């Protein structure tokens, strides 16, 4: 055999030997140390990459491009987490619905429409005299008798006042003239001859209304003697966006008798129904709309959903 042919045969033998060694290494490797057959001058590692020589081009290859087959599985690729906005929505929507549960119970037996105005009149006649109430401050003058006269007589919670020489006198629910007549009669019976008595109101206690439910600022507010339902709600800075305007309930107690009626604030605002009068001690309750409350809660949680979606896609 000539020298050129011998050299060619030796070269082919060495290449065949290196190829067999590469195949053995491929079949004998397992798990994360398995090596794929080289492609050209590049070497790719399936699973976790082994420490590669500095000249190995696989070390600089992005993880997303390291795709290689083996004999036990199909082509493998890195697992990229996917965002799940639908899962977040499924979690947050029931939460918003539960947060929007009504705090009041609908009572179908409450009078509405014309029956409501029979219970809570739209117009209360203006009194010709002032009826004294608990916590009012009165002034008592008895001509020529400074010991009996009083600059301040406070009406207690029971509606009574204490008059010198006489004792207890009922004042609540009566006007000043009636009280003066009673004091004059009692003083004339046992103590004074022809007494001259004058009673006046020095300080009237303010009137209050309680506004609760779906208003911006629930609380107790001072009102004047001729306040209405609209003005009472306006003092609480109007209903909220989730208020049920067709369910505004007014509670009133007169002579220890409770009265309740339901009004439609929409009809009152547009002038279809009259604006009922509100008296001292009334309680106004504005109902809650489940539907409007749900959409309000959904709008509030929308920015949170967007934030979760952006965080999940990063």
Secondary structure, 3 states (H helix, E strand, C coil): CCHHHHHHHHHHHHHHHHHHHHHHHHHHCCHHHCECCCECCECCECCCCCCCCCCCHHHHCCHHHCCCCCCCCCCCCCCCCCCCHHHHHHHHHHHHHHHCCCCCCCCCCCECCHHHHHHCCCCCCCCCCCCCCCCCEEEEEECCCCCCCEEEEECCCCCEEEECCCEEEECCCCCHHHHHHHHHHHHHHHCCCCCCEEEEEEECCCEEEEEEECECCCEEEEECCCEEHHHHHHHCCCECCCEEEEEEEEEEEECCEEEEEEECHHHHHCCCCCCCEECCCCEEEEEECHHHHHHHHHHHHHHHHHHHHHHHHC
